[in-house]
């Protein structure tokens, strides 16, 4: 996959970063396969579901964000 180097909105330069998921613990946000399923005790059900870290790029000119599920 080609990662973005130029903003699709304004043609500014894109820089890599990440979105911090700090709701419960300070982890990088993840993409989870399928619709959300809530567990009675531990939040979202994750067992047996594909997961990928989210890789995010930000335009230095207009601040547009573009995210990708990073494959392992």
Helices and strands as residue ranges (DSSP letters): E 14-17, E 20-21, E 27-28, E 30-32, E 38-39, E 43-44, E 51-59, E 65-70
